[in-house]
């Protein structure tokens, strides 16, 4: 994938999914360049689900708040991921299944 552009704080940044073996020097799932021109976000193309969400939030947080320590960004991203997954899951559980409702109405 060649990449796309994302926006944070009114600025445009390139976003790419990358092969982590080619891009990262450690066990990272993503990287964000230091502030400056041509800043880019790179996220592993090998991750999915909760880890992908956590990594995207983590890197996006760096765009907005580049002065934050890595530990703070990591904790925030993980907490935000848990929060979003919890409230989205709760919403799904609260919504009646449309298919079951149709079946119940047909039986009535």
N, CA, C and O atoms as a GROMACS GRO file, in nm:
protein
  432
    1UNK      N    1   0.085  -0.118   0.000
    1UNK     CA    2   0.000   0.000   0.000
    1UNK      C    3   0.090   0.124   0.000
    1UNK      O    4   0.181   0.135   0.082
    2UNK      N    5   0.064   0.215  -0.090
    2UNK     CA    6   0.149   0.332  -0.104
    2UNK      C    7   0.126   0.435   0.006
    2UNK      O    8   0.215   0.514   0.034
    3UNK      N    9   0.013   0.435   0.067
    3UNK     CA   10  -0.012   0.528   0.176
    3UNK      C   11  -0.132   0.615   0.152
    3UNK      O   12  -0.191   0.616   0.044
    4UNK      N   13  -0.166   0.687   0.255
    4UNK     CA   14  -0.279   0.780   0.250
    4UNK      C   15  -0.240   0.898   0.337
    4UNK      O   16  -0.135   0.897   0.402
    5UNK      N   17  -0.323   0.999   0.338
    5UNK     CA   18  -0.297   1.114   0.423
    5UNK      C   19  -0.400   1.122   0.533
    5UNK      O   20  -0.518   1.095   0.513
    6UNK      N   21  -0.351   1.158   0.651
    6UNK     CA   22  -0.437   1.179   0.767
    6UNK      C   23  -0.413   1.322   0.817
    6UNK      O   24  -0.313   1.385   0.782
    7UNK      N   25  -0.505   1.371   0.897
    7UNK     CA   26  -0.495   1.506   0.948
    7UNK      C   27  -0.500   1.505   1.101
    7UNK      O   28  -0.577   1.431   1.162
    8UNK      N   29  -0.416   1.588   1.160
    8UNK     CA   30  -0.414   1.606   1.306
    8UNK      C   31  -0.373   1.750   1.333
    8UNK      O   32  -0.271   1.797   1.283
    9UNK      N   33  -0.452   1.819   1.411
    9UNK     CA   34  -0.420   1.957   1.444
    9UNK      C   35  -0.412   2.048   1.323
    9UNK      O   36  -0.335   2.144   1.321
   10UNK      N   37  -0.492   2.018   1.221
   10UNK     CA   38  -0.494   2.099   1.101
   10UNK      C   39  -0.377   2.076   1.006
   10UNK      O   40  -0.362   2.147   0.907
   11UNK      N   41  -0.294   1.976   1.036
   11UNK     CA   42  -0.179   1.945   0.951
   11UNK      C   43  -0.199   1.810   0.885
   11UNK      O   44  -0.264   1.721   0.940
   12UNK      N   45  -0.141   1.796   0.768
   12UNK     CA   46  -0.153   1.673   0.691
   12UNK      C   47  -0.027   1.588   0.709
   12UNK      O   48   0.086   1.639   0.705
   13UNK      N   49  -0.048   1.458   0.729
   13UNK     CA   50   0.061   1.364   0.749
   13UNK      C   51   0.038   1.242   0.660
   13UNK      O   52  -0.075   1.200   0.639
   14UNK      N   53   0.146   1.187   0.610
   14UNK     CA   54   0.136   1.064   0.534
   14UNK      C   55   0.126   0.947   0.632
   14UNK      O   56   0.195   0.945   0.734
   15UNK      N   57   0.040   0.850   0.600
   15UNK     CA   58   0.020   0.729   0.681
   15UNK      C   59   0.043   0.611   0.589
   15UNK      O   60  -0.014   0.602   0.480
   16UNK      N   61   0.128   0.517   0.634
   16UNK     CA   62   0.154   0.397   0.555
   16UNK      C   63   0.151   0.273   0.644
   16UNK      O   64   0.199   0.276   0.757
   17UNK      N   65   0.094   0.165   0.591
   17UNK     CA   66   0.110   0.033   0.650
   17UNK      C   67   0.238  -0.024   0.590
   17UNK      O   68   0.258  -0.019   0.469
   18UNK      N   69   0.324  -0.077   0.675
   18UNK     CA   70   0.455  -0.123   0.630
   18UNK      C   71   0.487  -0.261   0.686
   18UNK      O   72   0.427  -0.306   0.784
   19UNK      N   73   0.582  -0.326   0.623
   19UNK     CA   74   0.636  -0.452   0.675
   19UNK      C   75   0.730  -0.416   0.789
   19UNK      O   76   0.830  -0.348   0.766
   20UNK      N   77   0.702  -0.459   0.911
   20UNK     CA   78   0.783  -0.417   1.025
   20UNK      C   79   0.929  -0.463   1.015
   20UNK      O   80   1.018  -0.396   1.067
   21UNK      N   81   0.953  -0.574   0.950
   21UNK     CA   82   1.091  -0.622   0.936
   21UNK      C   83   1.174  -0.528   0.850
   21UNK      O   84   1.296  -0.520   0.867
   22UNK      N   85   1.111  -0.456   0.758
   22UNK     CA   86   1.181  -0.363   0.671
   22UNK      C   87   1.193  -0.223   0.731
   22UNK      O   88   1.284  -0.148   0.695
   23UNK      N   89   1.102  -0.187   0.823
   23UNK     CA   90   1.092  -0.048   0.869
   23UNK      C   91   1.138  -0.022   1.012
   23UNK      O   92   1.192   0.084   1.041
   24UNK      N   93   1.117  -0.120   1.103
   24UNK     CA   94   1.140  -0.094   1.244
   24UNK      C   95   1.265  -0.166   1.292
   24UNK      O   96   1.293  -0.278   1.251
   25UNK      N   97   1.340  -0.100   1.381
   25UNK     CA   98   1.463  -0.157   1.436
   25UNK      C   99   1.440  -0.232   1.566
   25UNK      O  100   1.535  -0.276   1.630
   26UNK      N  101   1.314  -0.246   1.606
   26UNK     CA  102   1.285  -0.309   1.735
   26UNK      C  103   1.152  -0.384   1.724
   26UNK      O  104   1.109  -0.418   1.614
   27UNK      N  105   1.091  -0.409   1.835
   27UNK     CA  106   0.964  -0.482   1.839
   27UNK      C  107   0.843  -0.390   1.823
   27UNK      O  108   0.731  -0.432   1.852
   28UNK      N  109   0.863  -0.269   1.776
   28UNK     CA  110   0.755  -0.171   1.764
   28UNK      C  111   0.650  -0.218   1.663
   28UNK      O  112   0.679  -0.294   1.570
   29UNK      N  113   0.528  -0.171   1.684
   29UNK     CA  114   0.418  -0.197   1.590
   29UNK      C  115   0.390  -0.074   1.504
   29UNK      O  116   0.314  -0.080   1.408
   30UNK      N  117   0.454   0.039   1.542
   30UNK     CA  118   0.435   0.161   1.466
   30UNK      C  119   0.543   0.261   1.500
   30UNK      O  120   0.613   0.249   1.600
   31UNK      N  121   0.554   0.362   1.414
   31UNK     CA  122   0.648   0.470   1.436
   31UNK      C  123   0.590   0.600   1.382
   31UNK      O  124   0.513   0.600   1.286
   32UNK      N  125   0.629   0.708   1.445
   32UNK     CA  126   0.587   0.841   1.403
   32UNK      C  127   0.712   0.927   1.399
   32UNK      O  128   0.787   0.933   1.497
   33UNK      N  129   0.735   0.995   1.288
   33UNK     CA  130   0.852   1.081   1.276
   33UNK      C  131   0.843   1.198   1.374
   33UNK      O  132   0.734   1.235   1.418
   34UNK      N  133   0.958   1.254   1.407
   34UNK     CA  134   0.964   1.373   1.490
   34UNK      C  135   0.898   1.489   1.415
   34UNK      O  136   0.891   1.487   1.292
   35UNK      N  137   0.850   1.591   1.488
   35UNK     CA  138   0.789   1.706   1.421
   35UNK      C  139   0.881   1.765   1.315
   35UNK      O  140   1.002   1.776   1.334
   36UNK      N  141   0.821   1.803   1.204
   36UNK     CA  142   0.896   1.863   1.095
   36UNK      C  143   0.826   1.839   0.963
   36UNK      O  144   0.721   1.775   0.958
   37UNK      N  145   0.884   1.890   0.855
   37UNK     CA  146   0.821   1.869   0.724
   37UNK      C  147   0.827   1.722   0.684
   37UNK      O  148   0.917   1.648   0.723
   38UNK      N  149   0.731   1.682   0.607
   38UNK     CA  150   0.723   1.544   0.557
   38UNK      C  151   0.711   1.439   0.667
   38UNK      O  152   0.757   1.326   0.651
   39UNK      N  153   0.651   1.477   0.778
   39UNK     CA  154   0.632   1.384   0.889
   39UNK      C  155   0.543   1.270   0.844
   39UNK      O  156   0.446   1.290   0.770
   40UNK      N  157   0.575   1.150   0.889
   40UNK     CA  158   0.505   1.030   0.844
   40UNK      C  159   0.475   0.938   0.961
   40UNK      O  160   0.551   0.932   1.058
   41UNK      N  161   0.363   0.866   0.950
   41UNK     CA  162   0.327   0.762   1.046
   41UNK      C  163   0.333   0.630   0.972
   41UNK      O  164   0.281   0.617   0.861
   42UNK      N  165   0.397   0.531   1.035
   42UNK     CA  166   0.406   0.398   0.978
   42UNK      C  167   0.356   0.298   1.079
   42UNK      O  168   0.396   0.300   1.196
   43UNK      N  169   0.268   0.208   1.035
   43UNK     CA  170   0.210   0.107   1.122
   43UNK      C  171   0.228  -0.029   1.055
   43UNK      O  172   0.215  -0.043   0.934
   44UNK      N  173   0.259  -0.128   1.135
   44UNK     CA  174   0.282  -0.263   1.086
   44UNK      C  175   0.162  -0.317   1.010
   44UNK      O  176   0.048  -0.302   1.054
   45UNK      N  177   0.188  -0.377   0.896
   45UNK     CA  178   0.079  -0.441   0.821
   45UNK      C  179   0.052  -0.583   0.870
   45UNK      O  180  -0.029  -0.654   0.811
   46UNK      N  181   0.119  -0.623   0.977
   46UNK     CA  182   0.103  -0.759   1.032
   46UNK      C  183   0.007  -0.764   1.151
   46UNK      O  184  -0.026  -0.873   1.199
   47UNK      N  185  -0.039  -0.649   1.199
   47UNK     CA  186  -0.125  -0.648   1.318
   47UNK      C  187  -0.269  -0.619   1.279
   47UNK      O  188  -0.297  -0.558   1.176
   48UNK      N  189  -0.361  -0.665   1.364
   48UNK     CA  190  -0.504  -0.647   1.341
   48UNK      C  191  -0.574  -0.624   1.475
   48UNK      O  192  -0.512  -0.626   1.581
   49UNK      N  193  -0.703  -0.602   1.468
   49UNK     CA  194  -0.788  -0.598   1.587
   49UNK      C  195  -0.747  -0.495   1.690
   49UNK      O  196  -0.714  -0.381   1.657
   50UNK      N  197  -0.751  -0.537   1.816
   50UNK     CA  198  -0.724  -0.448   1.929
   50UNK      C  199  -0.584  -0.386   1.920
   50UNK      O  200  -0.566  -0.268   1.950
   51UNK      N  201  -0.486  -0.466   1.880
   51UNK     CA  202  -0.349  -0.416   1.872
   51UNK      C  203  -0.336  -0.310   1.763
   51UNK      O  204  -0.263  -0.212   1.780
   52UNK      N  205  -0.405  -0.328   1.653
   52UNK     CA  206  -0.403  -0.227   1.547
   52UNK      C  207  -0.466  -0.097   1.596
   52UNK      O  208  -0.412   0.011   1.573
   53UNK      N  209  -0.581  -0.108   1.663
   53UNK     CA  210  -0.646   0.011   1.717
   53UNK      C  211  -0.555   0.082   1.816
   53UNK      O  212  -0.539   0.204   1.809
   54UNK      N  213  -0.496   0.008   1.909
   54UNK     CA  214  -0.406   0.064   2.010
   54UNK      C  215  -0.288   0.135   1.942
   54UNK      O  216  -0.252   0.246   1.981
   55UNK      N  217  -0.230   0.071   1.842
   55UNK     CA  218  -0.114   0.129   1.773
   55UNK      C  219  -0.151   0.257   1.698
   55UNK      O  220  -0.076   0.355   1.702
   56UNK      N  221  -0.264   0.257   1.632
   56UNK     CA  222  -0.308   0.378   1.559
   56UNK      C  223  -0.336   0.492   1.655
   56UNK      O  224  -0.299   0.607   1.628
   57UNK      N  225  -0.401   0.463   1.768
   57UNK     CA  226  -0.424   0.568   1.868
   57UNK      C  227  -0.291   0.618   1.922
   57UNK      O  228  -0.272   0.739   1.939
   58UNK      N  229  -0.200   0.528   1.949
   58UNK     CA  230  -0.068   0.564   2.002
   58UNK      C  231   0.004   0.660   1.907
   58UNK      O  232   0.051   0.766   1.950
   59UNK      N  233   0.013   0.624   1.781
   59UNK     CA  234   0.085   0.708   1.685
   59UNK      C  235   0.014   0.840   1.661
   59UNK      O  236   0.078   0.944   1.645
   60UNK      N  237  -0.119   0.838   1.657
   60UNK     CA  238  -0.196   0.961   1.638
   60UNK      C  239  -0.178   1.056   1.757
   60UNK      O  240  -0.175   1.177   1.740
   61UNK      N  241  -0.165   0.999   1.877
   61UNK     CA  242  -0.141   1.080   1.996
   61UNK      C  243  -0.006   1.153   1.983
   61UNK      O  244   0.006   1.269   2.023
   62UNK      N  245   0.094   1.085   1.928
   62UNK     CA  246   0.223   1.151   1.905
   62UNK      C  247   0.209   1.272   1.811
   62UNK      O  248   0.277   1.373   1.829
   63UNK      N  249   0.120   1.262   1.712
   63UNK     CA  250   0.100   1.375   1.621
   63UNK      C  251   0.047   1.497   1.694
   63UNK      O  252   0.092   1.609   1.672
   64UNK      N  253  -0.050   1.474   1.781
   64UNK     CA  254  -0.112   1.584   1.855
   64UNK      C  255  -0.025   1.637   1.968
   64UNK      O  256  -0.021   1.757   1.993
   65UNK      N  257   0.045   1.546   2.035
   65UNK     CA  258   0.118   1.583   2.157
   65UNK      C  259   0.262   1.531   2.152
   65UNK      O  260   0.296   1.440   2.227
   66UNK      N  261   0.345   1.586   2.064
   66UNK     CA  262   0.480   1.531   2.047
   66UNK      C  263   0.570   1.546   2.169
   66UNK      O  264   0.674   1.480   2.178
   67UNK      N  265   0.534   1.630   2.262
   67UNK     CA  266   0.616   1.652   2.382
   67UNK      C  267   0.591   1.548   2.491
   67UNK      O  268   0.667   1.541   2.588
   68UNK      N  269   0.486   1.467   2.477
   68UNK     CA  270   0.457   1.368   2.581
   68UNK      C  271   0.560   1.256   2.581
   68UNK      O  272   0.609   1.213   2.477
   69UNK      N  273   0.592   1.210   2.702
   69UNK     CA  274   0.683   1.097   2.716
   69UNK      C  275   0.619   0.971   2.657
   69UNK      O  276   0.497   0.956   2.657
   70UNK      N  277   0.702   0.883   2.608
   70UNK     CA  278   0.655   0.758   2.546
   70UNK      C  279   0.568   0.678   2.643
   70UNK      O  280   0.467   0.620   2.601
   71UNK      N  281   0.604   0.672   2.769
   71UNK     CA  282   0.526   0.597   2.868
   71UNK      C  283   0.384   0.652   2.881
   71UNK      O  284   0.288   0.576   2.893
   72UNK      N  285   0.372   0.784   2.877
   72UNK     CA  286   0.239   0.848   2.888
   72UNK      C  287   0.156   0.816   2.764
   72UNK      O  288   0.038   0.782   2.775
   73UNK      N  289   0.218   0.827   2.647
   73UNK     CA  290   0.147   0.796   2.522
   73UNK      C  291   0.103   0.651   2.520
   73UNK      O  292  -0.010   0.620   2.480
   74UNK      N  293   0.190   0.562   2.563
   74UNK     CA  294   0.157   0.419   2.565
   74UNK      C  295   0.039   0.391   2.659
   74UNK      O  296  -0.054   0.319   2.622
   75UNK      N  297   0.043   0.449   2.778
   75UNK     CA  298  -0.066   0.429   2.874
   75UNK      C  299  -0.197   0.488   2.823
   75UNK      O  300  -0.303   0.426   2.834
   76UNK      N  301  -0.190   0.609   2.767
   76UNK     CA  302  -0.310   0.673   2.713
   76UNK      C  303  -0.372   0.590   2.602
   76UNK      O  304  -0.493   0.567   2.601
   77UNK      N  305  -0.290   0.545   2.506
   77UNK     CA  306  -0.341   0.468   2.392
   77UNK      C  307  -0.406   0.338   2.438
   77UNK      O  308  -0.512   0.301   2.387
   78UNK      N  309  -0.345   0.271   2.532
   78UNK     CA  310  -0.402   0.145   2.582
   78UNK      C  311  -0.533   0.172   2.656
   78UNK      O  312  -0.630   0.098   2.637
   79UNK      N  313  -0.537   0.275   2.740
   79UNK     CA  314  -0.660   0.310   2.811
   79UNK      C  315  -0.771   0.350   2.713
   79UNK      O  316  -0.886   0.310   2.729
   80UNK      N  317  -0.736   0.431   2.611
   80UNK     CA  318  -0.835   0.473   2.512
   80UNK      C  319  -0.887   0.353   2.432
   80UNK      O  320  -1.006   0.345   2.402
   81UNK      N  321  -0.799   0.262   2.398
   81UNK     CA  322  -0.841   0.141   2.326
   81UNK      C  323  -0.941   0.061   2.409
   81UNK      O  324  -1.046   0.021   2.359
   82UNK      N  325  -0.908   0.039   2.535
   82UNK     CA  326  -0.999  -0.036   2.624
   82UNK      C  327  -1.133   0.034   2.638
   82UNK      O  328  -1.238  -0.029   2.634
   83UNK      N  329  -1.129   0.167   2.654
   83UNK     CA  330  -1.251   0.246   2.666
   83UNK      C  331  -1.338   0.230   2.541
   83UNK      O  332  -1.456   0.199   2.551
   84UNK      N  333  -1.280   0.253   2.424
   84UNK     CA  334  -1.356   0.245   2.300
   84UNK      C  335  -1.414   0.105   2.278
   84UNK      O  336  -1.530   0.090   2.240
   85UNK      N  337  -1.333   0.003   2.301
   85UNK     CA  338  -1.383  -0.134   2.282
   85UNK      C  339  -1.497  -0.165   2.380
   85UNK      O  340  -1.594  -0.232   2.343
   86UNK      N  341  -1.485  -0.117   2.502
   86UNK     CA  342  -1.588  -0.142   2.603
   86UNK      C  343  -1.720  -0.074   2.568
   86UNK      O  344  -1.826  -0.136   2.573
   87UNK      N  345  -1.713   0.055   2.532
   87UNK     CA  346  -1.839   0.126   2.504
   87UNK      C  347  -1.901   0.080   2.372
   87UNK      O  348  -2.023   0.077   2.360
   88UNK      N  349  -1.820   0.046   2.275
   88UNK     CA  350  -1.874  -0.005   2.149
   88UNK      C  351  -1.938  -0.142   2.172
   88UNK      O  352  -2.046  -0.169   2.119
   89UNK      N  353  -1.872  -0.227   2.249
   89UNK     CA  354  -1.929  -0.358   2.280
   89UNK      C  355  -2.059  -0.345   2.358
   89UNK      O  356  -2.156  -0.416   2.332
   90UNK      N  357  -2.062  -0.253   2.454
   90UNK     CA  358  -2.184  -0.233   2.533
   90UNK      C  359  -2.298  -0.186   2.444
   90UNK      O  360  -2.412  -0.228   2.462
   91UNK      N  361  -2.270  -0.100   2.350
   91UNK     CA  362  -2.372  -0.050   2.258
   91UNK      C  363  -2.427  -0.164   2.172
   91UNK      O  364  -2.547  -0.174   2.151
   92UNK      N  365  -2.337  -0.250   2.124
   92UNK     CA  366  -2.380  -0.365   2.044
   92UNK      C  367  -2.469  -0.458   2.124
   92UNK      O  368  -2.567  -0.510   2.072
   93UNK      N  369  -2.434  -0.480   2.251
   93UNK     CA  370  -2.514  -0.568   2.336
   93UNK      C  371  -2.651  -0.508   2.365
   93UNK      O  372  -2.749  -0.581   2.381
   94UNK      N  373  -2.658  -0.376   2.371
   94UNK     CA  374  -2.783  -0.309   2.404
   94UNK      C  375  -2.879  -0.303   2.285
   94UNK      O  376  -2.999  -0.287   2.304
   95UNK      N  377  -2.828  -0.316   2.164
   95UNK     CA  378  -2.912  -0.309   2.046
   95UNK      C  379  -2.977  -0.444   2.019
   95UNK      O  380  -2.908  -0.546   2.014
   96UNK      N  381  -3.108  -0.445   2.003
   96UNK     CA  382  -3.172  -0.572   1.970
   96UNK      C  383  -3.131  -0.618   1.831
   96UNK      O  384  -3.109  -0.538   1.740
   97UNK      N  385  -3.121  -0.747   1.816
   97UNK     CA  386  -3.086  -0.806   1.687
   97UNK      C  387  -3.205  -0.793   1.594
   97UNK      O  388  -3.312  -0.846   1.623
   98UNK      N  389  -3.187  -0.725   1.483
   98UNK     CA  390  -3.298  -0.700   1.389
   98UNK      C  391  -3.355  -0.831   1.336
   98UNK      O  392  -3.476  -0.842   1.318
   99UNK      N  393  -3.271  -0.928   1.310
   99UNK     CA  394  -3.318  -1.057   1.259
   99UNK      C  395  -3.408  -1.127   1.360
   99UNK      O  396  -3.512  -1.182   1.324
  100UNK      N  397  -3.369  -1.125   1.488
  100UNK     CA  398  -3.451  -1.188   1.592
  100UNK      C  399  -3.583  -1.114   1.607
  100UNK      O  400  -3.687  -1.178   1.627
  101UNK      N  401  -3.582  -0.982   1.598
  101UNK     CA  402  -3.705  -0.905   1.609
  101UNK      C  403  -3.803  -0.942   1.498
  101UNK      O  404  -3.923  -0.957   1.523
  102UNK      N  405  -3.753  -0.956   1.375
  102UNK     CA  406  -3.839  -0.993   1.263
  102UNK      C  407  -3.902  -1.130   1.286
  102UNK      O  408  -4.020  -1.151   1.259
  103UNK      N  409  -3.822  -1.224   1.335
  103UNK     CA  410  -3.872  -1.359   1.361
  103UNK      C  411  -3.977  -1.358   1.471
  103UNK      O  412  -4.079  -1.427   1.461
  104UNK      N  413  -3.953  -1.278   1.576
  104UNK     CA  414  -4.049  -1.269   1.686
  104UNK      C  415  -4.180  -1.206   1.637
  104UNK      O  416  -4.288  -1.249   1.677
  105UNK      N  417  -4.172  -1.106   1.552
  105UNK     CA  418  -4.292  -1.041   1.499
  105UNK      C  419  -4.370  -1.136   1.409
  105UNK      O  420  -4.493  -1.134   1.407
  106UNK      N  421  -4.300  -1.219   1.334
  106UNK     CA  422  -4.366  -1.314   1.246
  106UNK      C  423  -4.440  -1.421   1.326
  106UNK      O  424  -4.544  -1.470   1.283
  107UNK      N  425  -4.385  -1.457   1.443
  107UNK     CA  426  -4.448  -1.559   1.528
  107UNK      C  427  -4.571  -1.506   1.599
  107UNK      O  428  -4.658  -1.583   1.640
  108UNK      N  429  -4.579  -1.375   1.615
  108UNK     CA  430  -4.689  -1.314   1.692
  108UNK      C  431  -4.819  -1.317   1.618
  108UNK      O  432  -4.920  -1.270   1.669
   0.00000   0.00000   0.00000
